[in-house]
């Protein structure tokens, strides 16, 4: 099983600093990958990190690679919601490259609408 993971480095989670939020997302996702035996895939050999932090870059690399993957892993809805609501068509295209989307932190506000 292979997957690509996304970390939003522009958000603050539960009052943490941005650096702490990135660390929380990365550690949680890496633990999940290890537990589930999911191999993280890096599409771009020039990519500095093992993860994507810019959805547009991920979409660009997916289009170039033109293949699908088992999993897209992200920490929480908060990590992807800005992209979902700002670029709904691109979100649908991005979703088409993956068999399953996995959200690590499933604590959601019951009043919050979800567009995933």
Helices and strands as residue ranges (DSSP letters): E 2-6, H 18-36, E 39-40, H 55-65, E 69-74, H 77-86, H 88-95, E 98-103
